C-alpha cells in the first residue's frame, strides 16, 4: 500500500539539504531522497579546492546557525571570507555535518521513476518501494548534465571519460592523459594528475587561460566601491546576479539565457596558477576527431592557424563541464517530461520555482535560465530554499487535504510562466 507525504525533496546536495532545513523548521511533512553531498564526495578529484570564496561556499538553514564559517570556528579550522581557498574535503565534511543536523531523515536511495497518479506524484525508488507525494522538489545536481564533445564518440569507452568520473586519480599514475577544457575542472585535473606523476597535457579551444584574482582585506575602499564584493566575486553585475535572482526572472527570456551562458566564463582559481608551470598546455586547439589505435586514443586537432595536429595518449579526460537540460533527467516519466514548458531545454518556472506541471518544483543548476547564474553555485541555495519553503508552507496550510494540484495534462495559465 502506498504511503503519502506532503513534500518530497529529490537530491541531497547544497540545494536539497538547505530546502530540507527550511521545511523542517516550518514543521512541513517531507521526505528527502538521495546521497548526501554525493557529487562532491564521489565525482570531484581528491585534493581540489573550490573556486568560490569562503563566504559563498556555505549551506543555508533558516536561522543562519550553521554556516561554513561557524563550522570552521567550532572545529578550529582556518577560515576567511575571502582569500583563503576552501578544500573539497572541508566543504564535504561540512555538508555531511549539515545533513546530520538538519536532514537526519535522509533516505539514502535513488529515485527510479517519477510519474503522475491523479493529483499526486508517484515515486518509485531503486529499492522497489513506492509512495505518493503532493509536491516534489527536484534538487538534482550537475551529475545529470555531464557534457562530452561529440568527436569523442569515436573512441573505445575505455579510452575516454568525463572529469566527473574521477575522484581518485591514482590509476593514472605514470600514464599519458589529455585533459580537454579551460575551466577550473580542467585546470585542477591537469595539476592534480601532474602531482601524482601522471603525464597530462591540457588542451583547450580558448586561446588563453583565465584565473580569478585573489580578493581579501587588502582591497582599498575605492576598489570596493567600484567593484563591490558579492558571493559571485567583485563587480556590480556579480552583485546584482547574487542578490536579486527574483528580479532577474523578469528580464526577457532570451537575454537571461545569454547572460547565463556568458557569465563568469571558464577560469581557474587564482591559487592554482603557480602549480601549472611544468604542465604542457596547448591553447587554440579545436578537437576534430578521435579514434582508438593500437590501444591508445588518437586525437586530431586544428589550431587557430588552420594547422592540424595529432596526439596519441593512453586516456582522454573531458573536463568540458555540464549542460542542464530536462531530457537528461532519466527518472522523469514521459508524460511529465513532455508537459514541462522549457526555456532553452531547462524548465520555465514561476516565481516560486514551480514548473508548468503543478506541484513539481526545480532547484539548482536547472533553474539558472529563470533565476540567473547564481543558481549554478551553492550560493543560490539560500534564495531557493527560502522561496520554496515559504511558498509550500503557505500553500499546504491553505490546502491541508489537497485540492490544489491538478492532473499533468491540464492546461496551464500562461501568465505565470510567460517571462
Helices and strands as residue ranges (DSSP letters): E 3-10, H 14-25, E 30-33, H 38-42, E 49-50, G 54-56, H 68-74, E 86-87, H 88-102, E 111-117, E 120-125, E 130-138, G 142-145, G 150-154, G 157-159, E 160-162, G 163-165, G 170-172, E 176-180, H 184-195, E 199-204, H 221-226, H 236-243, H 245-248, H 253-262, G 273-276, E 280-283, E 286-293, E 296-302, E 308-313, E 315-318, G 326-328, H 334-339, E 342-343, E 346-347, E 360-362, G 365-367, H 368-371, G 373-376, G 378-380, H 381-398, G 414-416
